[in-house]
Amino acid sequence: MSTHIYNAIEIQRPVPQVFDYACSPTHWPDWHPSSLKLYMDHAGIATSGTRFEEDVRAGGRTGHLVWTVTECVDQRRWTGQATVDNGARLTVSYHLSETATGTLFERHLHYELPNLMLKILNFLILRRRIAKESALSLRQLQGVLQESKNLA
């Protein structure tokens, strides 16, 4: 059974600028509290087929993820799938749409845990922690993008 966490936030920046920043994994540690370190051959947008690795601390647990980008479309949709060193699998999708004042940024996280013990822990503790971290990540993304004069 998969867990789904959805978050959305409006960011007062144009869609291309939000997309370019959020879909460049080397920026993730700057705004996502779970992202500790990225291992990529290059900076910039991770396009379809790009593979990279990440160290995380999510829900109070550390892990090493191996990512593959499965979708990168028209600065509107981005999807990556990862396997975690504990056997978990996850998919993160970003959907961006224009609003009157900027961009609606939507984030979908789906994850599956490999064993009964982790599924019970998810039910009791992890899901709530990860949901809070996900909400915080979008607020921090909004803050970084709206406060920065120049984005790389």
N, CA, C and O atoms as a GROMACS GRO file, in nm:
protein
  608
    1MET      N    1   0.083  -0.119   0.000
    1MET     CA    2   0.000   0.000   0.000
    1MET      C    3   0.088   0.125   0.000
    1MET      O    4   0.184   0.133   0.076
    2SER      N    5   0.054   0.219  -0.084
    2SER     CA    6   0.131   0.341  -0.101
    2SER      C    7   0.076   0.453  -0.014
    2SER      O    8  -0.045   0.465   0.005
    3THR      N    9   0.166   0.535   0.039
    3THR     CA   10   0.128   0.655   0.112
    3THR      C   11   0.140   0.773   0.014
    3THR      O   12   0.237   0.782  -0.061
    4HIS      N   13   0.040   0.862   0.016
    4HIS     CA   14   0.041   0.980  -0.071
    4HIS      C   15   0.033   1.104   0.016
    4HIS      O   16  -0.054   1.117   0.102
    5ILE      N   17   0.126   1.196  -0.008
    5ILE     CA   18   0.126   1.325   0.061
    5ILE      C   19   0.124   1.434  -0.046
    5ILE      O   20   0.207   1.435  -0.137
    6TYR      N   21   0.027   1.524  -0.034
    6TYR     CA   22   0.010   1.632  -0.130
    6TYR      C   23   0.024   1.765  -0.060
    6TYR      O   24  -0.031   1.787   0.048
    7ASN      N   25   0.100   1.855  -0.122
    7ASN     CA   26   0.114   1.991  -0.073
    7ASN      C   27   0.110   2.086  -0.192
    7ASN      O   28   0.150   2.050  -0.302
    8ALA      N   29   0.060   2.207  -0.169
    8ALA     CA   30   0.057   2.308  -0.273
    8ALA      C   31   0.081   2.444  -0.208
    8ALA      O   32   0.045   2.468  -0.093
    9ILE      N   33   0.144   2.533  -0.286
    9ILE     CA   34   0.168   2.668  -0.237
    9ILE      C   35   0.179   2.762  -0.358
    9ILE      O   36   0.222   2.721  -0.465
   10GLU      N   37   0.140   2.886  -0.338
   10GLU     CA   38   0.155   2.985  -0.444
   10GLU      C   39   0.286   3.061  -0.419
   10GLU      O   40   0.314   3.104  -0.308
   11ILE      N   41   0.363   3.074  -0.526
   11ILE     CA   42   0.492   3.142  -0.520
   11ILE      C   43   0.488   3.260  -0.616
   11ILE      O   44   0.452   3.244  -0.733
   12GLN      N   45   0.523   3.376  -0.567
   12GLN     CA   46   0.516   3.498  -0.649
   12GLN      C   47   0.640   3.512  -0.736
   12GLN      O   48   0.720   3.605  -0.721
   13ARG      N   49   0.653   3.417  -0.826
   13ARG     CA   50   0.757   3.416  -0.928
   13ARG      C   51   0.698   3.347  -1.050
   13ARG      O   52   0.606   3.267  -1.037
   14PRO      N   53   0.749   3.378  -1.171
   14PRO     CA   54   0.696   3.314  -1.292
   14PRO      C   55   0.727   3.163  -1.294
   14PRO      O   56   0.825   3.117  -1.236
   15VAL      N   57   0.640   3.088  -1.362
   15VAL     CA   58   0.654   2.943  -1.371
   15VAL      C   59   0.795   2.900  -1.414
   15VAL      O   60   0.853   2.813  -1.348
   16PRO      N   61   0.854   2.955  -1.521
   16PRO     CA   62   0.986   2.907  -1.562
   16PRO      C   63   1.093   2.922  -1.453
   16PRO      O   64   1.180   2.836  -1.438
   17GLN      N   65   1.087   3.029  -1.378
   17GLN     CA   66   1.184   3.051  -1.272
   17GLN      C   67   1.166   2.950  -1.159
   17GLN      O   68   1.265   2.897  -1.107
   18VAL      N   69   1.043   2.923  -1.120
   18VAL     CA   70   1.016   2.825  -1.015
   18VAL      C   71   1.057   2.687  -1.062
   18VAL      O   72   1.122   2.612  -0.988
   19PHE      N   73   1.021   2.653  -1.184
   19PHE     CA   74   1.056   2.521  -1.239
   19PHE      C   75   1.207   2.502  -1.242
   19PHE      O   76   1.259   2.400  -1.196
   20ASP      N   77   1.278   2.600  -1.298
   20ASP     CA   78   1.424   2.588  -1.311
   20ASP      C   79   1.491   2.566  -1.176
   20ASP      O   80   1.587   2.489  -1.166
   21TYR      N   81   1.442   2.634  -1.074
   21TYR     CA   82   1.503   2.622  -0.942
   21TYR      C   83   1.463   2.491  -0.873
   21TYR      O   84   1.549   2.417  -0.825
   22ALA      N   85   1.334   2.463  -0.867
   22ALA     CA   86   1.285   2.346  -0.793
   22ALA      C   87   1.327   2.214  -0.858
   22ALA      O   88   1.344   2.114  -0.789
   23CYS      N   89   1.343   2.213  -0.989
   23CYS     CA   90   1.376   2.090  -1.061
   23CYS      C   91   1.526   2.075  -1.085
   23CYS      O   92   1.569   1.994  -1.167
   24SER      N   93   1.604   2.153  -1.012
   24SER     CA   94   1.749   2.140  -1.009
   24SER      C   95   1.786   2.080  -0.873
   24SER      O   96   1.798   2.154  -0.775
   25PRO      N   97   1.803   1.950  -0.866
   25PRO     CA   98   1.822   1.884  -0.736
   25PRO      C   99   1.937   1.940  -0.651
   25PRO      O  100   1.932   1.930  -0.528
   26THR      N  101   2.038   1.998  -0.713
   26THR     CA  102   2.147   2.055  -0.632
   26THR      C  103   2.097   2.169  -0.543
   26THR      O  104   2.165   2.206  -0.448
   27HIS      N  105   1.980   2.224  -0.574
   27HIS     CA  106   1.919   2.327  -0.488
   27HIS      C  107   1.837   2.268  -0.373
   27HIS      O  108   1.807   2.339  -0.277
   28TRP      N  109   1.801   2.141  -0.382
   28TRP     CA  110   1.711   2.083  -0.282
   28TRP      C  111   1.757   2.105  -0.138
   28TRP      O  112   1.674   2.139  -0.054
   29PRO      N  113   1.885   2.087  -0.104
   29PRO     CA  114   1.926   2.110   0.036
   29PRO      C  115   1.902   2.253   0.083
   29PRO      O  116   1.898   2.278   0.204
   30ASP      N  117   1.886   2.347  -0.010
   30ASP     CA  118   1.861   2.487   0.026
   30ASP      C  119   1.718   2.510   0.072
   30ASP      O  120   1.690   2.608   0.142
   31TRP      N  121   1.626   2.421   0.034
   31TRP     CA  122   1.486   2.445   0.069
   31TRP      C  123   1.412   2.324   0.125
   31TRP      O  124   1.308   2.341   0.189
   32HIS      N  125   1.463   2.205   0.104
   32HIS     CA  126   1.392   2.087   0.156
   32HIS      C  127   1.464   2.036   0.281
   32HIS      O  128   1.579   1.995   0.272
   33PRO      N  129   1.397   2.037   0.397
   33PRO     CA  130   1.465   2.000   0.522
   33PRO      C  131   1.514   1.855   0.526
   33PRO      O  132   1.603   1.824   0.604
   34SER      N  133   1.460   1.768   0.443
   34SER     CA  134   1.503   1.628   0.442
   34SER      C  135   1.629   1.605   0.360
   34SER      O  136   1.701   1.508   0.384
   35SER      N  137   1.656   1.692   0.265
   35SER     CA  138   1.767   1.674   0.173
   35SER      C  139   1.898   1.718   0.237
   35SER      O  140   1.916   1.836   0.268
   36LEU      N  141   1.989   1.624   0.255
   36LEU     CA  142   2.116   1.655   0.320
   36LEU      C  143   2.229   1.678   0.221
   36LEU      O  144   2.307   1.773   0.236
   37LYS      N  145   2.238   1.593   0.118
   37LYS     CA  146   2.349   1.604   0.022
   37LYS      C  147   2.309   1.538  -0.109
   37LYS      O  148   2.245   1.433  -0.110
   38LEU      N  149   2.348   1.602  -0.221
   38LEU     CA  150   2.321   1.550  -0.354
   38LEU      C  151   2.450   1.507  -0.421
   38LEU      O  152   2.556   1.566  -0.400
   39TYR      N  153   2.439   1.403  -0.500
   39TYR     CA  154   2.551   1.353  -0.580
   39TYR      C  155   2.507   1.353  -0.725
   39TYR      O  156   2.435   1.264  -0.770
   40MET      N  157   2.553   1.457  -0.798
   40MET     CA  158   2.515   1.473  -0.939
   40MET      C  159   2.638   1.510  -1.020
   40MET      O  160   2.733   1.570  -0.968
   41ASP      N  161   2.635   1.472  -1.147
   41ASP     CA  162   2.745   1.506  -1.237
   41ASP      C  163   2.742   1.652  -1.280
   41ASP      O  164   2.844   1.707  -1.320
   42HIS      N  165   2.625   1.715  -1.271
   42HIS     CA  166   2.611   1.854  -1.317
   42HIS      C  167   2.502   1.924  -1.236
   42HIS      O  168   2.413   1.862  -1.178
   43ALA      N  169   2.512   2.056  -1.234
   43ALA     CA  170   2.406   2.137  -1.173
   43ALA      C  171   2.302   2.164  -1.281
   43ALA      O  172   2.326   2.138  -1.399
   44GLY      N  173   2.189   2.215  -1.240
   44GLY     CA  174   2.084   2.250  -1.336
   44GLY      C  175   1.968   2.153  -1.330
   44GLY      O  176   1.964   2.062  -1.247
   45ILE      N  177   1.874   2.175  -1.421
   45ILE     CA  178   1.752   2.094  -1.424
   45ILE      C  179   1.786   1.948  -1.452
   45ILE      O  180   1.866   1.917  -1.540
   46ALA      N  181   1.725   1.861  -1.376
   46ALA     CA  182   1.738   1.717  -1.399
   46ALA      C  183   1.630   1.678  -1.500
   46ALA      O  184   1.512   1.670  -1.465
   47THR      N  185   1.670   1.654  -1.623
   47THR     CA  186   1.576   1.620  -1.729
   47THR      C  187   1.549   1.470  -1.732
   47THR      O  188   1.615   1.393  -1.662
   48SER      N  189   1.453   1.430  -1.812
   48SER     CA  190   1.416   1.288  -1.821
   48SER      C  191   1.538   1.203  -1.848
   48SER      O  192   1.620   1.233  -1.934
   49GLY      N  193   1.549   1.095  -1.771
   49GLY     CA  194   1.661   1.003  -1.784
   49GLY      C  195   1.778   1.033  -1.693
   49GLY      O  196   1.866   0.949  -1.676
   50THR      N  197   1.781   1.151  -1.634
   50THR     CA  198   1.890   1.188  -1.543
   50THR      C  199   1.888   1.098  -1.420
   50THR      O  200   1.782   1.072  -1.363
   51ARG      N  201   2.005   1.052  -1.380
   51ARG     CA  202   2.019   0.973  -1.258
   51ARG      C  203   2.109   1.049  -1.162
   51ARG      O  204   2.208   1.110  -1.202
   52PHE      N  205   2.073   1.045  -1.034
   52PHE     CA  206   2.154   1.108  -0.931
   52PHE      C  207   2.124   1.041  -0.799
   52PHE      O  208   2.031   0.960  -0.789
   53GLU      N  209   2.202   1.074  -0.696
   53GLU     CA  210   2.184   1.015  -0.564
   53GLU      C  211   2.170   1.125  -0.460
   53GLU      O  212   2.214   1.238  -0.481
   54GLU      N  213   2.109   1.088  -0.347
   54GLU     CA  214   2.081   1.187  -0.243
   54GLU      C  215   2.086   1.120  -0.106
   54GLU      O  216   2.038   1.007  -0.089
   55ASP      N  217   2.143   1.189  -0.010
   55ASP     CA  218   2.134   1.149   0.130
   55ASP      C  219   2.023   1.231   0.194
   55ASP      O  220   2.016   1.353   0.174
   56VAL      N  221   1.936   1.164   0.270
   56VAL     CA  222   1.823   1.232   0.331
   56VAL      C  223   1.808   1.193   0.478
   56VAL      O  224   1.862   1.092   0.525
   57ARG      N  225   1.734   1.277   0.547
   57ARG     CA  226   1.683   1.245   0.680
   57ARG      C  227   1.536   1.284   0.678
   57ARG      O  228   1.502   1.402   0.688
   58ALA      N  229   1.450   1.184   0.665
   58ALA     CA  230   1.306   1.208   0.652
   58ALA      C  231   1.232   1.132   0.761
   58ALA      O  232   1.256   1.013   0.783
   59GLY      N  233   1.143   1.201   0.828
   59GLY     CA  234   1.066   1.137   0.933
   59GLY      C  235   1.151   1.090   1.049
   59GLY      O  236   1.110   1.002   1.126
   60GLY      N  237   1.270   1.148   1.062
   60GLY     CA  238   1.362   1.108   1.169
   60GLY      C  239   1.453   0.993   1.132
   60GLY      O  240   1.533   0.949   1.215
   61ARG      N  241   1.444   0.943   1.008
   61ARG     CA  242   1.526   0.830   0.964
   61ARG      C  243   1.616   0.875   0.849
   61ARG      O  244   1.574   0.952   0.763
   62THR      N  245   1.740   0.826   0.849
   62THR     CA  246   1.833   0.860   0.742
   62THR      C  247   1.828   0.754   0.633
   62THR      O  248   1.791   0.639   0.658
   63GLY      N  249   1.864   0.795   0.513
   63GLY     CA  250   1.866   0.702   0.402
   63GLY      C  251   1.944   0.757   0.285
   63GLY      O  252   1.974   0.876   0.278
   64HIS      N  253   1.975   0.668   0.194
   64HIS     CA  254   2.045   0.704   0.070
   64HIS      C  255   1.954   0.665  -0.046
   64HIS      O  256   1.911   0.550  -0.056
   65LEU      N  257   1.923   0.761  -0.133
   65LEU     CA  258   1.831   0.741  -0.244
   65LEU      C  259   1.905   0.742  -0.376
   65LEU      O  260   2.000   0.817  -0.395
   66VAL      N  261   1.860   0.658  -0.468
   66VAL     CA  262   1.908   0.659  -0.606
   66VAL      C  263   1.789   0.699  -0.693
   66VAL      O  264   1.689   0.627  -0.702
   67TRP      N  265   1.801   0.814  -0.755
   67TRP     CA  266   1.692   0.876  -0.831
   67TRP      C  267   1.708   0.854  -0.982
   67TRP      O  268   1.819   0.846  -1.033
   68THR      N  269   1.594   0.846  -1.050
   68THR     CA  270   1.586   0.855  -1.196
   68THR      C  271   1.471   0.948  -1.229
   68THR      O  272   1.359   0.928  -1.181
   69VAL      N  273   1.498   1.049  -1.311
   69VAL     CA  274   1.393   1.141  -1.353
   69VAL      C  275   1.315   1.072  -1.465
   69VAL      O  276   1.373   1.030  -1.565
   70THR      N  277   1.184   1.062  -1.447
   70THR     CA  278   1.099   0.993  -1.544
   70THR      C  279   1.015   1.088  -1.629
   70THR      O  280   0.960   1.047  -1.731
   71GLU      N  281   1.006   1.215  -1.586
   71GLU     CA  282   0.925   1.311  -1.661
   71GLU      C  283   0.977   1.452  -1.636
   71GLU      O  284   1.004   1.491  -1.522
   72CYS      N  285   0.991   1.526  -1.745
   72CYS     CA  286   1.029   1.667  -1.738
   72CYS      C  287   0.965   1.733  -1.860
   72CYS      O  288   1.020   1.728  -1.970
   73VAL      N  289   0.848   1.796  -1.840
   73VAL     CA  290   0.765   1.840  -1.952
   73VAL      C  291   0.732   1.988  -1.943
   73VAL      O  292   0.674   2.034  -1.845
   74ASP      N  293   0.770   2.062  -2.045
   74ASP     CA  294   0.722   2.200  -2.070
   74ASP      C  295   0.727   2.292  -1.949
   74ASP      O  296   0.640   2.378  -1.936
   75GLN      N  297   0.823   2.278  -1.863
   75GLN     CA  298   0.831   2.359  -1.742
   75GLN      C  299   0.699   2.358  -1.664
   75GLN      O  300   0.665   2.456  -1.597
   76ARG      N  301   0.628   2.249  -1.674
   76ARG     CA  302   0.499   2.235  -1.605
   76ARG      C  303   0.492   2.111  -1.516
   76ARG      O  304   0.424   2.111  -1.414
   77ARG      N  305   0.564   2.004  -1.555
   77ARG     CA  306   0.559   1.879  -1.479
   77ARG      C  307   0.699   1.819  -1.470
   77ARG      O  308   0.776   1.819  -1.567
   78TRP      N  309   0.729   1.768  -1.352
   78TRP     CA  310   0.857   1.700  -1.329
   78TRP      C  311   0.829   1.583  -1.235
   78TRP      O  312   0.760   1.599  -1.134
   79THR      N  313   0.882   1.466  -1.267
   79THR     CA  314   0.865   1.348  -1.183
   79THR      C  315   0.997   1.273  -1.172
   79THR      O  316   1.068   1.254  -1.270
   80GLY      N  317   1.026   1.233  -1.050
   80GLY     CA  318   1.142   1.149  -1.025
   80GLY      C  319   1.102   1.029  -0.940
   80GLY      O  320   1.015   1.039  -0.854
   81GLN      N  321   1.166   0.916  -0.966
   81GLN     CA  322   1.143   0.796  -0.887
   81GLN      C  323   1.274   0.757  -0.821
   81GLN      O  324   1.382   0.770  -0.879
   82ALA      N  325   1.263   0.709  -0.697
   82ALA     CA  326   1.384   0.673  -0.622
   82ALA      C  327   1.366   0.541  -0.550
   82ALA      O  328   1.255   0.503  -0.513
   83THR      N  329   1.477   0.474  -0.532
   83THR     CA  330   1.482   0.358  -0.443
   83THR      C  331   1.569   0.400  -0.324
   83THR      O  332   1.668   0.471  -0.340
   84VAL      N  333   1.530   0.355  -0.208
   84VAL     CA  334   1.600   0.389  -0.084
   84VAL      C  335   1.680   0.267  -0.041
   84VAL      O  336   1.642   0.154  -0.069
   85ASP      N  337   1.790   0.291   0.028
   85ASP     CA  338   1.875   0.180   0.069
   85ASP      C  339   1.806   0.082   0.165
   85ASP      O  340   1.857  -0.028   0.187
   86ASN      N  341   1.691   0.119   0.222
   86ASN     CA  342   1.617   0.027   0.308
   86ASN      C  343   1.512  -0.053   0.230
   86ASN      O  344   1.436  -0.130   0.290
   87GLY      N  345   1.508  -0.035   0.097
   87GLY     CA  346   1.413  -0.108   0.015
   87GLY      C  347   1.287  -0.030  -0.020
   87GLY      O  348   1.208  -0.077  -0.101
   88ALA      N  349   1.267   0.086   0.040
   88ALA     CA  350   1.150   0.168   0.009
   88ALA      C  351   1.162   0.224  -0.133
   88ALA      O  352   1.272   0.237  -0.188
   89ARG      N  353   1.047   0.257  -0.191
   89ARG     CA  354   1.042   0.321  -0.322
   89ARG      C  355   0.956   0.445  -0.311
   89ARG      O  356   0.857   0.447  -0.239
   90LEU      N  357   0.995   0.549  -0.384
   90LEU     CA  358   0.915   0.670  -0.380
   90LEU      C  359   0.912   0.739  -0.515
   90LEU      O  360   1.001   0.722  -0.599
   91THR      N  361   0.807   0.818  -0.532
   91THR     CA  362   0.790   0.901  -0.651
   91THR      C  363   0.754   1.040  -0.604
   91THR      O  364   0.665   1.057  -0.520
   92VAL      N  365   0.822   1.139  -0.658
   92VAL     CA  366   0.790   1.279  -0.631
   92VAL      C  367   0.754   1.344  -0.764
   92VAL      O  368   0.826   1.330  -0.862
   93SER      N  369   0.641   1.414  -0.765
   93SER     CA  370   0.598   1.486  -0.885
   93SER      C  371   0.571   1.631  -0.849
   93SER      O  372   0.511   1.661  -0.746
   94TYR      N  373   0.619   1.720  -0.935
   94TYR     CA  374   0.591   1.862  -0.923
   94TYR      C  375   0.501   1.901  -1.040
   94TYR      O  376   0.526   1.863  -1.154
   95HIS      N  377   0.396   1.976  -1.011
   95HIS     CA  378   0.306   2.030  -1.114
   95HIS      C  379   0.302   2.181  -1.092
   95HIS      O  380   0.274   2.228  -0.982
   96LEU      N  381   0.328   2.256  -1.198
   96LEU     CA  382   0.331   2.401  -1.189
   96LEU      C  383   0.229   2.460  -1.285
   96LEU      O  384   0.216   2.417  -1.399
   97SER      N  385   0.157   2.560  -1.237
   97SER     CA  386   0.061   2.630  -1.322
   97SER      C  387   0.064   2.778  -1.289
   97SER      O  388   0.094   2.819  -1.176
   98GLU      N  389   0.034   2.857  -1.390
   98GLU     CA  390   0.037   3.002  -1.375
   98GLU      C  391  -0.085   3.050  -1.296
   98GLU      O  392  -0.196   3.001  -1.314
   99THR      N  393  -0.060   3.148  -1.208
   99THR     CA  394  -0.168   3.215  -1.135
   99THR      C  395  -0.160   3.364  -1.167
   99THR      O  396  -0.070   3.408  -1.238
  100ALA      N  397  -0.253   3.440  -1.115
  100ALA     CA  398  -0.254   3.584  -1.139
  100ALA      C  399  -0.129   3.652  -1.084
  100ALA      O  400  -0.086   3.754  -1.137
  101THR      N  401  -0.070   3.595  -0.978
  101THR     CA  402   0.045   3.660  -0.915
  101THR      C  403   0.173   3.577  -0.921
  101THR      O  404   0.272   3.613  -0.858
  102GLY      N  405   0.172   3.467  -0.995
  102GLY     CA  406   0.294   3.386  -1.003
  102GLY      C  407   0.266   3.243  -1.043
  102GLY      O  408   0.217   3.216  -1.152
  103THR      N  409   0.300   3.151  -0.951
  103THR     CA  410   0.296   3.008  -0.981
  103THR      C  411   0.230   2.930  -0.868
  103THR      O  412   0.259   2.952  -0.751
  104LEU      N  413   0.140   2.840  -0.907
  104LEU     CA  414   0.091   2.740  -0.812
  104LEU      C  415   0.185   2.621  -0.825
  104LEU      O  416   0.195   2.560  -0.932
  105PHE      N  417   0.253   2.587  -0.716
  105PHE     CA  418   0.347   2.475  -0.712
  105PHE      C  419   0.283   2.363  -0.632
  105PHE      O  420   0.256   2.378  -0.512
  106GLU      N  421   0.259   2.250  -0.697
  106GLU     CA  422   0.199   2.135  -0.632
  106GLU      C  423   0.301   2.022  -0.626
  106GLU      O  424   0.372   1.995  -0.723
  107ARG      N  425   0.307   1.958  -0.511
  107ARG     CA  426   0.402   1.848  -0.490
  107ARG      C  427   0.326   1.725  -0.443
  107ARG      O  428   0.251   1.730  -0.345
  108HIS      N  429   0.346   1.616  -0.515
  108HIS     CA  430   0.289   1.486  -0.478
  108HIS      C  431   0.404   1.393  -0.441
  108HIS      O  432   0.500   1.377  -0.517
  109LEU      N  433   0.394   1.332  -0.325
  109LEU     CA  434   0.491   1.232  -0.281
  109LEU      C  435   0.414   1.102  -0.258
  109LEU      O  436   0.318   1.098  -0.181
  110HIS      N  437   0.458   0.999  -0.326
  110HIS     CA  438   0.404   0.864  -0.306
  110HIS      C  439   0.520   0.777  -0.260
  110HIS      O  440   0.627   0.780  -0.321
  111TYR      N  441   0.500   0.701  -0.154
  111TYR     CA  442   0.606   0.607  -0.115
  111TYR      C  443   0.549   0.476  -0.065
  111TYR      O  444   0.439   0.470  -0.009
  112GLU      N  445   0.628   0.371  -0.088
  112GLU     CA  446   0.593   0.236  -0.045
  112GLU      C  447   0.706   0.184   0.041
  112GLU      O  448   0.823   0.196   0.005
  113LEU      N  449   0.670   0.127   0.153
  113LEU     CA  450   0.769   0.075   0.246
  113LEU      C  451   0.780  -0.076   0.232
  113LEU      O  452   0.682  -0.143   0.200
  114PRO      N  453   0.901  -0.132   0.254
  114PRO     CA  454   0.928  -0.270   0.217
  114PRO      C  455   0.886  -0.378   0.318
  114PRO      O  456   0.883  -0.496   0.283
  115ASN      N  457   0.854  -0.340   0.441
  115ASN     CA  458   0.824  -0.445   0.538
  115ASN      C  459   0.719  -0.399   0.638
  115ASN      O  460   0.689  -0.280   0.650
  116LEU      N  461   0.664  -0.494   0.710
  116LEU     CA  462   0.555  -0.467   0.804
  116LEU      C  463   0.597  -0.372   0.915
  116LEU      O  464   0.520  -0.285   0.955
  117MET      N  465   0.719  -0.387   0.965
  117MET     CA  466   0.765  -0.300   1.074
  117MET      C  467   0.764  -0.153   1.030
  117MET      O  468   0.717  -0.066   1.103
  118LEU      N  469   0.818  -0.125   0.911
  118LEU     CA  470   0.818   0.014   0.862
  118LEU      C  471   0.677   0.063   0.831
  118LEU      O  472   0.648   0.181   0.849
  119LYS      N  473   0.590  -0.026   0.785
  119LYS     CA  474   0.452   0.014   0.758
  119LYS      C  475   0.380   0.052   0.887
  119LYS      O  476   0.302   0.147   0.889
  120ILE      N  477   0.405  -0.021   0.993
  120ILE     CA  478   0.345   0.013   1.123
  120ILE      C  479   0.403   0.145   1.174
  120ILE      O  480   0.329   0.231   1.221
  121LEU      N  481   0.535   0.160   1.164
  121LEU     CA  482   0.600   0.284   1.205
  121LEU      C  483   0.547   0.402   1.123
  121LEU      O  484   0.528   0.512   1.177
  122ASN      N  485   0.523   0.381   0.996
  122ASN     CA  486   0.466   0.485   0.910
  122ASN      C  487   0.328   0.525   0.960
  122ASN      O  488   0.297   0.644   0.970
  123PHE      N  489   0.245   0.427   0.990
  123PHE     CA  490   0.110   0.453   1.039
  123PHE      C  491   0.113   0.530   1.171
  123PHE      O  492   0.033   0.621   1.192
  124LEU      N  493   0.204   0.493   1.260
  124LEU     CA  494   0.209   0.554   1.393
  124LEU      C  495   0.280   0.689   1.396
  124LEU      O  496   0.238   0.780   1.467
  125ILE      N  497   0.389   0.702   1.320
  125ILE     CA  498   0.475   0.820   1.336
  125ILE      C  499   0.520   0.883   1.204
  125ILE      O  500   0.501   1.003   1.182
  126LEU      N  501   0.579   0.803   1.116
  126LEU     CA  502   0.651   0.857   1.001
  126LEU      C  503   0.565   0.945   0.910
  126LEU      O  504   0.608   1.053   0.870
  127ARG      N  505   0.445   0.899   0.878
  127ARG     CA  506   0.363   0.973   0.783
  127ARG      C  507   0.338   1.116   0.829
  127ARG      O  508   0.349   1.210   0.750
  128ARG      N  509   0.305   1.134   0.956
  128ARG     CA  510   0.281   1.270   1.008
  128ARG      C  511   0.409   1.355   1.002
  128ARG      O  512   0.404   1.472   0.965
  129ARG      N  513   0.521   1.295   1.038
  129ARG     CA  514   0.647   1.370   1.032
  129ARG      C  515   0.681   1.409   0.890
  129ARG      O  516   0.720   1.523   0.863
  130ILE      N  517   0.668   1.315   0.798
  130ILE     CA  518   0.701   1.342   0.658
  130ILE      C  519   0.604   1.446   0.600
  130ILE      O  520   0.646   1.531   0.522
  131ALA      N  521   0.478   1.440   0.638
  131ALA     CA  522   0.381   1.541   0.592
  131ALA      C  523   0.421   1.681   0.640
  131ALA      O  524   0.413   1.777   0.565
  132LYS      N  525   0.464   1.691   0.766
  132LYS     CA  526   0.509   1.821   0.819
  132LYS      C  527   0.633   1.871   0.745
  132LYS      O  528   0.643   1.989   0.711
  133GLU      N  529   0.728   1.780   0.720
  133GLU     CA  530   0.849   1.817   0.647
  133GLU      C  531   0.815   1.861   0.505
  133GLU      O  532   0.876   1.955   0.453
  134SER      N  533   0.720   1.794   0.443
  134SER     CA  534   0.679   1.831   0.306
  134SER      C  535   0.617   1.971   0.303
  134SER      O  536   0.649   2.051   0.215
  135ALA      N  537   0.529   1.999   0.399
  135ALA     CA  538   0.469   2.132   0.406
  135ALA      C  539   0.574   2.239   0.431
  135ALA      O  540   0.572   2.345   0.369
  136LEU      N  541   0.667   2.210   0.522
  136LEU     CA  542   0.776   2.304   0.550
  136LEU      C  543   0.862   2.327   0.426
  136LEU      O  544   0.905   2.439   0.400
  137SER      N  545   0.887   2.221   0.350
  137SER     CA  546   0.971   2.236   0.231
  137SER      C  547   0.910   2.336   0.132
  137SER      O  548   0.981   2.417   0.075
  138LEU      N  549   0.779   2.330   0.113
  138LEU     CA  550   0.716   2.424   0.020
  138LEU      C  551   0.719   2.567   0.073
  138LEU      O  552   0.739   2.661  -0.004
  139ARG      N  553   0.700   2.585   0.203
  139ARG     CA  554   0.712   2.720   0.260
  139ARG      C  555   0.854   2.773   0.243
  139ARG      O  556   0.874   2.891   0.214
  140GLN      N  557   0.953   2.685   0.262
  140GLN     CA  558   1.093   2.728   0.246
  140GLN      C  559   1.125   2.755   0.099
  140GLN      O  560   1.199   2.849   0.069
  141LEU      N  561   1.071   2.676   0.008
  141LEU     CA  562   1.090   2.702  -0.135
  141LEU      C  563   1.031   2.839  -0.170
  141LEU      O  564   1.094   2.919  -0.240
  142GLN      N  565   0.912   2.864  -0.121
  142GLN     CA  566   0.848   2.994  -0.144
  142GLN      C  567   0.936   3.107  -0.091
  142GLN      O  568   0.957   3.208  -0.159
  143GLY      N  569   0.987   3.091   0.030
  143GLY     CA  570   1.071   3.194   0.089
  143GLY      C  571   1.199   3.218   0.011
  143GLY      O  572   1.236   3.333  -0.014
  144VAL      N  573   1.267   3.111  -0.029
  144VAL     CA  574   1.392   3.124  -0.104
  144VAL      C  575   1.366   3.197  -0.235
  144VAL      O  576   1.440   3.288  -0.272
  145LEU      N  577   1.261   3.157  -0.305
  145LEU     CA  578   1.235   3.215  -0.436
  145LEU      C  579   1.185   3.360  -0.427
  145LEU      O  580   1.224   3.444  -0.508
  146GLN      N  581   1.101   3.389  -0.332
  146GLN     CA  582   1.045   3.524  -0.322
  146GLN      C  583   1.144   3.623  -0.261
  146GLN      O  584   1.135   3.742  -0.288
  147GLU      N  585   1.237   3.576  -0.181
  147GLU     CA  586   1.333   3.667  -0.117
  147GLU      C  587   1.459   3.689  -0.199
  147GLU      O  588   1.529   3.788  -0.178
  148SER      N  589   1.488   3.600  -0.293
  148SER     CA  590   1.612   3.609  -0.368
  148SER      C  591   1.596   3.704  -0.487
  148SER      O  592   1.498   3.700  -0.560
  149LYS      N  593   1.696   3.788  -0.503
  149LYS     CA  594   1.699   3.880  -0.619
  149LYS      C  595   1.751   3.807  -0.742
  149LYS      O  596   1.700   3.826  -0.852
  150ASN      N  597   1.853   3.724  -0.722
  150ASN     CA  598   1.915   3.652  -0.834
  150ASN      C  599   1.917   3.503  -0.801
  150ASN      O  600   1.966   3.463  -0.696
  151LEU      N  601   1.864   3.425  -0.890
  151LEU     CA  602   1.864   3.280  -0.871
  151LEU      C  603   1.952   3.216  -0.978
  151LEU      O  604   1.948   3.253  -1.095
  152ALA      N  605   2.030   3.118  -0.934
  152ALA     CA  606   2.116   3.046  -1.030
  152ALA      C  607   2.046   2.924  -1.081
  152ALA      O  608   2.101   2.850  -1.163
   0.00000   0.00000   0.00000
